[in-house]
């Protein structure tokens, strides 16, 4: 458990193949962390861990298993007497990690939860909502509008809401039977307390607010209401951004937030992402873009300009990005913008009909990102595409490298290494993740 989260994130079935079962179980247990220390794992890692846990008699306490691993746990192995404990431990899991191929498991989990918790209608009690936790993010609108108001607090943790879910949230809020009171009593504090939920609600929701806030809402997105008392240092515009001292006059992140409008971000995105390098400032830029995306989407031309700002994005941010073109995928994969887990970006690209992982896409993705893909996605890569990537430009360096084959590894000329360097990561990942593709 003393291992860092970044080390634990390197867990793969291949890397632990020679470990003793006890050591594997201890490693899996060490991945159960919360908050900022949470170990971010992708589906291939989670299914691997679930396999080892499922076939181990050493792990019998659900509270010791990483919550996201429990998503893939074989429910038939859960004793009826302990099913409630299982779902309580599952409450903090991230249900958005499911790939499209395994998305059916969300429905399957709720079906089992209904049986375990005695849910026989769409009216969930406060206790049932508490046990379900983040599973509430997967529920249909009928459950949301009919359930105990505490479900709103669970929905604040969702990476995204469907139109049906958002409509149900608004219906529940406007009923007046929630801790937020009757619509006639709502004010700016109400908007703050609702977190990100207002961003998904219809314009009719804002008609319940006082005239001051309504005036602000008519001229700018809802977040503008939350930035009061406002900018005191000086509004940021194109001239400000082009000044060589920018952003050093805005060392207070709150002032930077207040003085930077969403319109300015939209019109100067390329310059901003070049000049800003601190995560807090880049996060503000993303938040401003979220205010102006239409309709609830960030267009390809904007996504291509995100640069290092993309590396501070959340799953919710990415879910609103338009990633249908190869140019957009290539821009997001630029290694100069930093390392990140690009699985969701690649999955969004592949969700567009007609898109696939051909030679051009594989070159854009790069070898280091191949292992973050779902096994099912890797299986769909055409062998000829993978071979093409592995052989591209290597022929041009074969003559110079052949002369050094009889020498020691340390004697490879620098010029030859520089030619091969861009492909070393791809070759390693391909051999590591897709050896069956190469041999087929």
N, C-alpha and C positions, 0 to 999 in steps of 0.2 A: 504493500500500500504506500510505500515511500517513493515509488516510481512517479515521475512527472506525468501529467496528462498527455503531453505530446509524445512521450515514449509509448504509453499504453495505446495510443491511437494507431500505432504501427502493427497492432495485432493482426496476424493472418493465420489461416489454417496451415499454410505451408511452413511458416516460421516456427510453429510450435509442434510440428509433427514428431520430433524426437523427444519432446518433454514427457516427463512422468505425469500421470493423470492428476496427482495431487498438486503438482506445480501449475498445471493448466488451470485447475479449479481456483487456486489462489490468485492466479493472474486475472481470471475473469472476475473474481470478487473485488479485486483492486480497482476494477473499472467502474464500480458503483460509486459515483460521486455526483454531487449536486451543485447548482449555482455556477459560478465562474470556473469551478474546477471540474465541471462535467466533462467526461471523455466523449468526444463526438465520434460516433461509429457509424459506418454505412451498413447497408443491408447484408452484404456478403460477410462482413465480420460478425454481425448479429446472428445470422443463421448458423455460422460456424460455432459460435459460443453456445447457442441453444442446443446444438447437436451434442457437444461435450457435456453440458449440464444435464441433458435428457438421459444420457447414458452413464451417469455417475451416481453412485449411492452416497457420495461424500457431501453433496449439496442438497439439503432438505429444507432449508429455511429461505423462503422467498425474499425476505428482507436483505439477504446477502447477495442477491443476483441483480445486476444492472437492470433498471426498469425497462429499457428498450429491448433487452434480451428476452424479457418475459413476453413481449409481443409475439415472439416466434415459438414460445414454449408450447409443447403439445398438450392441449387442454385436457385430453383424455387421461393424462397422467396426474391431474390435480384431484386429490381426494375430495369427495363431496363436502366433507366436514371442514375442508380448508379453502373452499372456493372463494369465500368472502375475503380471506386473507390475501389470496392471489390477486383479486381485483383491487384491493386496497393498495397493494404494492405496485400495481400497474397504473395507478392513477396519475403518476407524474411522468409517464412515458410520452415520447414524442410520436404521435400517430401519423405524422407526415413522412416518416422514414419509409413507409411501405412503397415499393415500386408498383407500377401499374399492374404488373403480372401477379402481385400478391395483395392487391388492394381489397380483394374479397375477404381477407382476414379481418378487416375492420367490421364488416357486417357479421362475420362469424363470431367475433369476440363479443359484440353486443348481444347476439342471440344467446350466448352462453351466460352473459351477465344477467340478462332478464330471468333466466331459469334459476340462477344462483340467488339473486336478490329478491325474487318474488315480484318482478315488475310485470304487471298484466294490463297496463294502460299507458297512455302517453303522459299521464300526470305523475311525474317523478317527485318523490318526497325530498326534503332537504337532506336526509340521511343517504338516500340513494344517489343523489347528485354528488354528495361528498365522496362516496366510495368510487363512483365512476370517474371523477376528476377530469383529466384531459380527454377521456373518451367522449365527453359531451361535445367535443369538436366534430365528431363524426355523425351526430344525431340529425334527424330530419327536423324540419321546421315545426311540425306538429308537437314534437316533444318539447322543444324550446318554449313555445308560447303557452303550453299547458302546465309546465313544471314549476316547482318552487323557484322564486326569484333568485335564489342563490346560484342558479345556473349561469346567470350573467357574469359572475365573478370567474367562473371556469372558462367561459367563452372569451374573456379578455386575454387568455393565454394561447388562443388559437392562432396559427400562422396565417389563416385566411378564413373568410366566411363566404358561403355561396349566397346567391341572391335570395334563395328560399330561407336560409338561416337568418340573413340580415332582416328580411321582412318580418320574421317571427320575433326577432329581438325588438324591433320597433313596436310590434303589436303588444308585447309584454310590457315594455316601458310605458307606452301610452295608456295602458290599463290603469296606471296609478298604483297598482298593488305591488310595488317594489320599494326597496329602501331609498330610492331616488324621489319618491313622492309623486304627487300629481303634476302633470305637465305645466300647470299654471304657476308652479313654484320653482321651476327650473331656472338656473342662472349659469354664469360662467364656471362656477365651482362644479356644477353638475357635469359640464363638459369635461373638466379635468378628471373628475372621479370616474367617468365612463371610459377613460383610457382611449384605446384605438377604436372602440365600437362605433362612435359617430361617423368615422370615415366610410363606413359601409351603408349608412342609413340614407333614406330618401330625403329630398329637399323639404318635404312636408314636416319632417322631424324638427327642423330649425325654426319653423313658424311658431313654435311654443316658447321661444326665448324672447327676452325683453327687446325693446327697440334698439338699444345701443348695440347689443350683440348682433341683432338681425342686420343692422346696418353694416357691421363689419363682415358678416357672412355673405352679404350680397356682393361685396367688392373683393373678397378674398376667401380662401378656404378656411375651414373650421379652425385649423391650428393657429391662425392669426389671432383668434380670440384668446388663445392660451399664452400669447407672448407678452401681454401687458405686464409691467408698465411701459415696455417698449425700449427703443434704441435711444441711447443718450450720447454715444460716441460719434455717430455720424453714419447715415445710410450708406450701404455698400452698393456701388454701381460699377459700370464698365470702367470708368476712369479710375476709381479706387482700386479695382482689381489689377489694372495694368501698371499701377505704381509699383516701383521696385521694392518699396518697404512693406507692401501687403504680404501677409496678414498680420505683421508685427504690431500694428496699432490695435489689434483685437485679441489681446492675450486673455481676456475674460470670455470664456466660451458662451456664457449667457448673452453677452453683448453681441458677440458674433452671430448668434442665433437670431437675436432681435433685429439686428441691423441688416440682415441678409434676407431679401425677399425671394419667394419661389420663382417669380418671373426673372429676376436677375440670375438665378442659378440656371434656369432653362436657357437663357440667352448667352450665358458665358461659361457653360459647363466645361468645355475643353480647356479653357484658361484656368479655371478653378482647380480642376483635378491635377493640373501640372504644378500649380503653386502650393497646394495643400498636401501635407504628408502625415499629419497627426490624425489618429483614428477618430478622436472626438470631433474634429472639424469635418472630416470626410463623412461622418455619420450625420452631421447637420445637413450636408449637401444632399445625401440620400433622402433624408426626411423632407426636405424642401421639394425634391423631385416627386416624392409620393403625393404631394399636394396638387401637382399640376398634371399628373398622368391622366390621360383621357382615351377611351372611357375605362377607367380603372386599369389602364395598361401604360407601361413606359415603352415608347416606340423604339424601333431598331436604331434609328439615327442617334437617339439619346443613349441607349445602352452601349453603343460602340464607343462613346466618349467617356464612359465611367472610369476607365483606367484603374488606379489604385483604390478608388472609392468602392469598386465592386468587391474588394477583399474584406470590407467591413459589413457586407450585406448579411441579412438574415434570410431564412427560408421564406419568410413572408415577402420580403423585398423581391426575391427572385421569382416568386410565383406571379408577379405582375409584369415581368419583363417580356418583351417580344423578342424571342430568339428563334427566328424562322430562317434566317439567311446564314450562309457559310461565313460571310464577312463579319457578322455579329459574333458568331462562335469563335472565330479566329481572334477577334479583338479581346474577348473575355479570357482567352487562354494565354495571352501575352505573358511570358515569364518575367518580363521587366516590371510587372505590376505586383509581383510577390506570389508566394505559394498560397494555395487554398484548396478546400475540398470542392471540386468542380462537378461532382456527380449530378446535382440538381440542374445545373446549367446545361449539361450534356443531355440529360433526360428531357428537358423542355425543348431542346432542338429536335430530338428524335420524336417528340410527340406530334410534330407537324407532318401531315401525310406527305409521303414522297421523300422525306429526309432519312438518311441512313448513314452508317459509319463507313464511307468509302475511303479511298486513298487520300483524297483532299481533306476530309474530316479528320482522319487519323493523324495526318501531318499537323493539322491545327491543334488537335487535342494534346499530342505529345505523349511519350511513353509513360511519364510519371503519373499521368491522370488515368491511364487505362485501368489500373488496378482498383480505382475507386468505382468502377462501373459494376452494375449488377451482373451476376454470372449469365443471366438470360440474355443480356445485351451483348456480352462478349461472344456468346455462341452464334449470334446473328451477323458477326463480322465476316465478310466473304474472305476466304483464304487468299485469293489473288490480291485483294486490297491490302491485306496485312503484309504479304510478300513484297508488294510494290513499295510500301513504306520502308520496309527493312532494307531493300536493295537500292533505293533512290540515292543517287550520287556516290554510293559506296564504290561503284565500278571505277569512278574517276580517281579514287584514292588507292585502288587495289595494287597498281604497279609500284607505288612508293611503299606500300605496307608489305608487299611480298618480299622485298629485299631485307626486311627486318625480321621475318618469321623465325629464322634460325638463331636470332639474337635473344638476349634476355628481355623481359618485359620493360625494364627500365631504359632500354636503348631505342625505343620507338621515337622517331624524330618528332619535335614539337609541331612541325607543319602537318604531319600526318595525323597526329592526335587532334589538332584543331579542325581538320576536315571531318573526322569521325565523331567528334564530341556531340554534335546535335542529335546523333542517332543512338548514342549509348544508352540513354534513358529509355528510348523506345524499344531497343533490343532487349534490355533487361526486363522490362515490364511484359513484353510479348512472350519471352521465354517463361517468365514467372506466372503469368495469368492465362496465356493462350497457346501453350505448347501444342495442344491438340489441334489447333487451327493450322499451325505451321506444318505439322506432319500429315495433315489430311490431304 
